[in-house]
Amino acid sequence: MQIFIRILLILLAYLIGSIPTSVWVGKRFFGKDVREYGSGNAGATNTIRVLGWKAGIPVLVFDLFKGWLVVQLAYLTNFYIPKSDDFITYQLILGGAAILGHIFPIYVGFKGGKGVATLFGIILALYPVPTLICIGIFLTIVFLTKYVSLGSIIAGFAFPFVVILIFHTTTPSMIFFSLIVAVLLLFTHQKNIERLLRNEESKATFLAPVSKQSPDRQ
C-alpha cells in the first residue's frame, strides 16, 4: 500500500508539472500557441517575448508554484519523518517528476519548456535562502548582459556551490540534486550555449512581442 501511494503521488507530481501554463494562457486569451512563435519554447521567457508581461508574469508565477506545490505532496504521507534525509529525498523525487512533466507535458504533445521556473519553485520550497541567492545571481547576470539563458546557466552552476560550500548541506540527495541542477541546465540550454559562443544569442529586451520565429531560443 505504501509503495502504491508513493507511486501515485509521483504520478500526480508529473501531472501537476505537465500543466502547460504558457500554452493554455496563450491559446485561451491571445489565440496563440507560444511554441509557434519566438523561441518556440513553452516557458515564461518566451511567453513574455511573444505575449508581453501581462501574460508572462502569471505564467512565471504559476510555473514556480507548480514546483513549490509538488514537494508539499510529501506531507500527505506518514512514511517519513518531515525534514529527515529520507523525507527530503522523496520530495526531490516528486520535484524531478514535476520537472519531467514541465519539459514533456502529457497534455500538449510532450513539447514543453525548459523547466527552469519549476526547478526554482522546488528548490525555493526546500532551500529558500540558497535559492534566493541564486535568483539574485540570475537577475544580476540578466541585468548586466541581457542574456536570460546565461543568467539561468550561471545561477544553476552557482547553486551546488552555495548549497554545499556556503550552507554546508550534508543531505546526500540534496547534494546530488544540486549537482543535477547544473547538469540539467547545461542539457536544456545546449543551443543557447552554442549561440553564446558564436556571439549569436539574442538579448532579451522584451520591448515588444514578436510575430514570427526568432533566433533566440531561451
C-alpha angles and dihedrals in degrees: 000000000000091000090050092052092047092051092044091054092047089053090048090051090053091050092049091048089049093062100120098214097172094047095048094044091048095049097040101045105020105026091236136115103218089210089071094055140052111357093350089239122134095221140109094262094057091042089057090046095049105030104020136243096300089065098031100054095055089047091051093048094048093047089052089047091053090059093046092047099051095057089054089062088079088072089065088072131068096203096101139039107251113254092015120129091254091049093051090046091055090047089054090050089053089048091050090053090052093050089050088051093050093051094041106026114190093208097063108034098284093284108125143136135293095268096234097130093044090048091053089050090055097049091040088060093047103034109014100171097049089044093051089051090053091046087054089052090049093051092046093052092046091048092050099040106018087226110128091184092055091048091052093048096047093044089050091051091047093053099076091045091051094045098044106030103030103031095029096223112193100183103114095211091051091050090049092045092050089055091047089054091062092046093046093053090049090051096048093045100048094120092045090053091051091052092046090054090050091045089239100116112120118234117243102238094148088198092142139000117261126229100199141043113296129201092232110095107179 
